[in-house]
Amino acid sequence: MKKSSESSVTFKILTIGESGVGKTCILRRFVENKFLKNHLATIGIDFKTKTLNINDQEIKLKIWDTAGQERFRNITTQYYKGADGIVLVYDVTDDASYDKIRDWMDQIIHNTQKDEIGLVLLGNKCDMEPRNVTEEQGNKLAEELKISYFETSALNGQGINEAFEQLTRDIMKKKGVGKGQEENGVDLNNANKKQGKKGDCC
């Protein structure tokens, strides 16, 4: 166990999107493989971890579940600092949440070095009807934003593991982490200091 932990790398991930799109349910499905139909809305910030093994590299994800309510926007902006990746989420049954994705992307651009972080777009609740946002619209928006797109369901798990694995691979590529490189426990949030960015393991 000690050897495994010493060779691991840590990435900070944020989940971003309007309230009620299913961010907490997605995170619970990914980390615990559970779905709770009734739960309280996230107040401010919640936090979970999960470790993936990609290309023989152990990657620890520190995932921050941010509240989507307007009154918490000033809180969540603080948590962009040191982020390595962001999961943008909308609800395919709620076209308003889809329309707000561009606003969230503007906030990301304002608070991060967009080209240095991994990004993925999720169209959640694809198991539900009636849906008001088509898969074609999701793909079109992802192409516009130049990020990967996945249709997901926290209820049955569709697309969730694949989305986080793709995001992790994108971050690894941007950070130069992969097979043949020994990171020896370096937390890349701190490594960002060398690029002039202060790493903040919030």
C-alpha positions as CSV (number, residue, x, y, z in Angstrom):
1,M,0.0,0.0,0.0
2,K,2.8,2.4,0.9
3,K,4.5,1.9,-2.5
4,S,1.2,2.5,-4.3
5,S,0.5,5.7,-2.4
6,E,4.0,7.0,-3.0
7,S,3.6,6.7,-6.7
8,S,0.2,8.3,-6.9
9,V,-0.7,11.7,-8.4
10,T,-3.6,13.9,-7.1
11,F,-5.9,15.9,-9.3
12,K,-8.5,18.5,-8.0
13,I,-11.8,18.2,-9.9
14,L,-14.8,20.5,-9.7
15,T,-18.4,19.7,-10.6
16,I,-20.2,22.8,-12.0
17,G,-23.8,23.4,-13.1
18,E,-27.2,24.7,-12.1
19,S,-28.9,23.5,-8.9
20,G,-30.9,20.3,-9.5
21,V,-29.1,18.9,-12.5
22,G,-27.8,15.9,-10.6
23,K,-24.2,16.8,-9.7
24,T,-24.4,15.2,-6.3
25,C,-26.1,12.1,-7.6
26,I,-23.4,11.8,-10.4
27,L,-20.7,12.1,-7.8
28,R,-22.3,9.5,-5.5
29,R,-22.7,7.1,-8.3
30,F,-19.1,7.5,-9.4
31,V,-17.5,7.3,-6.0
32,E,-19.9,4.9,-4.1
33,N,-21.9,3.3,-7.0
34,K,-25.1,4.3,-5.2
35,F,-28.1,6.3,-6.1
36,L,-30.3,8.2,-3.6
37,K,-33.6,9.4,-5.0
38,N,-34.2,11.9,-2.2
39,H,-31.4,14.0,-0.9
40,L,-30.8,17.5,0.3
41,A,-29.4,20.1,-2.0
42,T,-25.7,20.8,-1.6
43,I,-25.0,23.8,0.6
44,G,-21.8,25.5,-0.5
45,I,-19.3,22.7,-1.1
46,D,-19.1,19.0,-0.5
47,F,-16.1,16.8,-1.1
48,K,-15.3,13.2,-2.1
49,T,-12.3,11.2,-3.3
50,K,-11.7,8.3,-5.7
51,T,-8.6,6.6,-7.0
52,L,-8.3,5.4,-10.6
53,N,-5.6,3.4,-12.3
54,I,-5.0,4.6,-15.8
55,N,-2.1,3.3,-17.9
56,D,-0.5,1.8,-14.7
57,Q,-0.6,5.2,-13.1
58,E,-2.5,5.6,-9.8
59,I,-4.5,8.8,-10.0
60,K,-6.3,10.2,-6.9
61,L,-9.2,12.4,-7.7
62,K,-10.3,15.0,-5.1
63,I,-13.8,15.9,-6.4
64,W,-15.5,19.0,-5.1
65,D,-19.3,19.1,-5.5
66,T,-20.3,22.7,-5.8
67,A,-23.8,24.2,-5.1
68,G,-25.5,25.7,-8.2
69,Q,-27.7,28.2,-6.4
70,E,-26.9,31.8,-7.3
71,R,-26.3,32.8,-3.7
72,F,-23.4,30.4,-3.5
73,R,-21.6,31.6,-6.7
74,N,-19.2,33.9,-4.8
75,I,-18.2,30.8,-2.7
76,T,-17.7,28.5,-5.6
77,T,-15.4,30.9,-7.5
78,Q,-12.8,30.5,-4.7
79,Y,-12.6,26.8,-5.4
80,Y,-11.5,27.2,-9.0
81,K,-8.1,28.0,-7.7
82,G,-5.8,25.1,-8.3
83,A,-8.4,23.0,-10.2
84,D,-7.0,20.5,-12.6
85,G,-10.3,19.5,-14.2
86,I,-14.0,20.6,-14.3
87,V,-17.1,18.6,-14.9
88,L,-19.9,20.8,-16.5
89,V,-23.4,19.3,-15.9
90,Y,-26.8,20.1,-17.3
91,D,-30.1,18.3,-17.1
92,V,-31.5,17.0,-20.5
93,T,-35.0,17.5,-19.2
94,D,-34.3,21.2,-18.4
95,D,-33.4,23.3,-21.3
96,A,-32.7,26.3,-19.0
97,S,-29.8,24.4,-17.4
98,Y,-28.5,23.7,-20.9
99,D,-28.7,27.4,-21.8
100,K,-26.7,28.3,-18.6
101,I,-23.7,26.2,-19.6
102,R,-22.2,29.0,-21.6
103,D,-22.5,31.3,-18.5
104,W,-20.7,28.7,-16.4
105,M,-18.0,28.4,-19.1
106,D,-17.5,32.2,-19.0
107,Q,-17.0,31.9,-15.3
108,I,-14.4,29.1,-15.8
109,I,-12.6,31.2,-18.4
110,H,-12.6,34.1,-15.9
111,N,-11.3,32.1,-13.0
112,T,-8.9,29.6,-14.6
113,Q,-6.3,29.1,-17.3
114,K,-8.8,27.2,-19.5
115,D,-6.2,25.6,-21.8
116,E,-4.3,24.1,-18.8
117,I,-7.3,22.2,-17.3
118,G,-9.4,19.2,-18.4
119,L,-13.0,19.8,-19.2
120,V,-16.0,17.5,-19.9
121,L,-19.7,18.2,-20.5
122,L,-22.4,15.9,-19.2
123,G,-26.0,15.8,-20.3
124,N,-27.4,14.1,-17.2
125,K,-30.8,12.3,-16.6
126,C,-30.7,10.8,-20.1
127,D,-32.9,8.0,-18.7
128,M,-35.8,10.4,-18.0
129,E,-38.7,11.6,-20.2
130,P,-39.7,14.0,-21.6
131,R,-36.3,15.3,-22.5
132,N,-36.0,18.9,-23.8
133,V,-32.4,18.8,-24.9
134,T,-31.4,16.3,-27.7
135,E,-28.1,14.4,-27.8
136,E,-27.4,16.3,-31.0
137,Q,-27.7,19.6,-29.1
138,G,-25.3,18.3,-26.5
139,N,-22.8,17.3,-29.0
140,K,-23.1,20.6,-30.8
141,L,-22.5,22.6,-27.6
142,A,-19.5,20.4,-26.7
143,E,-18.0,21.0,-30.2
144,E,-18.5,24.7,-29.7
145,L,-16.8,24.6,-26.4
146,K,-14.1,22.2,-27.7
147,I,-14.7,19.7,-24.9
148,S,-15.8,16.0,-24.7
149,Y,-19.5,15.2,-24.2
150,F,-21.2,12.3,-22.5
151,E,-24.9,11.5,-21.9
152,T,-25.2,10.3,-18.3
153,S,-27.6,8.8,-15.9
154,A,-26.9,8.8,-12.1
155,L,-29.8,6.4,-11.8
156,N,-28.3,3.6,-13.9
157,G,-24.7,4.8,-14.1
158,Q,-24.6,5.3,-17.9
159,G,-21.6,7.2,-19.1
160,I,-20.4,8.4,-15.7
161,N,-17.3,6.2,-15.2
162,E,-16.4,6.8,-18.9
163,A,-16.7,10.6,-18.5
164,F,-14.4,10.7,-15.4
165,E,-11.9,8.4,-17.0
166,Q,-11.8,10.6,-20.1
167,L,-11.5,13.7,-18.0
168,T,-8.6,12.1,-16.1
169,R,-6.8,11.1,-19.3
170,D,-7.2,14.7,-20.6
171,I,-5.7,16.1,-17.5
172,M,-2.8,13.6,-17.6
173,K,-2.1,14.6,-21.2
174,K,-2.1,18.3,-20.3
175,K,0.1,17.7,-17.2
176,G,2.5,15.3,-19.0
177,V,1.6,12.5,-16.6
178,G,1.6,9.0,-17.9
179,K,3.4,5.7,-18.4
180,G,7.2,6.1,-18.3
181,Q,7.1,9.2,-16.0
182,E,7.8,8.9,-12.3
183,E,5.8,11.5,-10.3
184,N,6.7,9.9,-6.9
185,G,3.8,11.3,-5.0
186,V,4.0,14.8,-6.4
187,D,0.7,16.7,-6.0
188,L,0.2,18.5,-9.3
189,N,-1.7,21.2,-7.6
190,N,1.5,22.2,-5.9
191,A,3.5,21.6,-9.1
192,N,1.4,24.3,-10.7
193,K,3.4,26.8,-8.6
194,K,6.3,26.3,-11.0
195,Q,4.0,27.7,-13.7
196,G,3.1,30.7,-11.6
197,K,-0.1,29.3,-10.3
198,K,-0.5,28.7,-6.6
199,G,-1.8,25.2,-5.9
200,D,-4.6,25.2,-3.4
201,C,-5.7,21.8,-2.2
202,C,-9.2,23.0,-1.2
